[in-house]
């Protein structure tokens, strides 16, 4: 690709960022504007469920503060007219150094839910991690993805036969990795949801489509979920907690699938090392966007020690607090092979459905590209600690 081609591409991305949505509404610019627009279109319980964190939301704030404390150190006259943003992790290729994180219950953001997100991911070539708590069965999401890579995020509920069925379905429907979430064996204490009359979408059978479409889960119900969705929701809620799960149990999961396994929710070097010992193929440094343990360490602060513990070549991804292209570059410089974007694309979904998700992806990609050029890096692989000042 020539310098002129790249300049033209970048100009097009900037034009896209300032384009108009169907109906003549200007797209928001920046995560704060997307969130503010989403607040206007969502009811209060749904907005709070997506926006909120655990307890007093100290960890959610800490996630952003950790990015604020890091400062990029641009390097001049590096000849960055040509750049390569793409990354590949465990065979999943992304045209930019981020993927879409698993986010559940997307039906509370938009009627087309995960199908709109999947189509946006396919349109932009962005790999998507599909949540166990989706409002849409995994097979339908997979069909909408086409050839775009997708991974399946697994909540290990207390019924092992249901877990095995979910994994098998993911294998059969084209998912190329299983992401086991470690930090949500029980839901955290969330003040916002409690204020909204203990808002929990799952009780109304929202966000459990992976289960209501599953033959093993359906066999646990006295009535089909179509006839009695409240019973299905209550059964799922009873099945979800699994606080007795231990690292020794993961040997069963490792033996149950040939797909790569990633451990999501790792914040300590010790757990990263345990994941390697247990046969995992990668880890995701994450505190669930601050939604589980109020006062937990910021994910970005946990990233360097985890990278040091697993070595340079072991796949490490990172989520929680990533909002902008500069955040993506900071995460890569601190040791992530790839960042994961969560809430920003859900705001895009709420505001504009598939088109809104596409716009968010393209805006973050464009900002990542421009910022990479301006800091003097030619590729994501080139970013390291030399591009960052010591944290304030």
Secondary structure as GFF3:
##gff-version 3
##sequence-region A 1 392
A	DSSP	alpha_helix	3	17	.	.	.	ID=ss1
A	DSSP	alpha_helix	31	41	.	.	.	ID=ss2
A	DSSP	alpha_helix	44	51	.	.	.	ID=ss3
A	DSSP	alpha_helix	58	69	.	.	.	ID=ss4
A	DSSP	beta_strand	87	89	.	.	.	ID=ss5
A	DSSP	beta_strand	92	94	.	.	.	ID=ss6
A	DSSP	beta_strand	98	100	.	.	.	ID=ss7
A	DSSP	three_ten_helix	106	108	.	.	.	ID=ss8
A	DSSP	alpha_helix	113	124	.	.	.	ID=ss9
A	DSSP	beta_strand	128	130	.	.	.	ID=ss10
A	DSSP	alpha_helix	138	145	.	.	.	ID=ss11
A	DSSP	beta_strand	150	154	.	.	.	ID=ss12
A	DSSP	alpha_helix	160	172	.	.	.	ID=ss13
A	DSSP	beta_strand	177	181	.	.	.	ID=ss14
A	DSSP	alpha_helix	191	195	.	.	.	ID=ss15
A	DSSP	three_ten_helix	201	204	.	.	.	ID=ss16
A	DSSP	alpha_helix	209	212	.	.	.	ID=ss17
A	DSSP	alpha_helix	215	219	.	.	.	ID=ss18
A	DSSP	alpha_helix	229	240	.	.	.	ID=ss19
A	DSSP	three_ten_helix	247	249	.	.	.	ID=ss20
A	DSSP	alpha_helix	250	256	.	.	.	ID=ss21
A	DSSP	beta_strand	260	266	.	.	.	ID=ss22
A	DSSP	alpha_helix	269	277	.	.	.	ID=ss23
A	DSSP	beta_strand	282	285	.	.	.	ID=ss24
A	DSSP	three_ten_helix	288	290	.	.	.	ID=ss25
A	DSSP	alpha_helix	299	310	.	.	.	ID=ss26
A	DSSP	beta_strand	315	318	.	.	.	ID=ss27
A	DSSP	alpha_helix	325	333	.	.	.	ID=ss28
A	DSSP	beta_strand	338	341	.	.	.	ID=ss29
A	DSSP	alpha_helix	343	375	.	.	.	ID=ss30
A	DSSP	three_ten_helix	380	382	.	.	.	ID=ss31
A	DSSP	three_ten_helix	385	387	.	.	.	ID=ss32
###
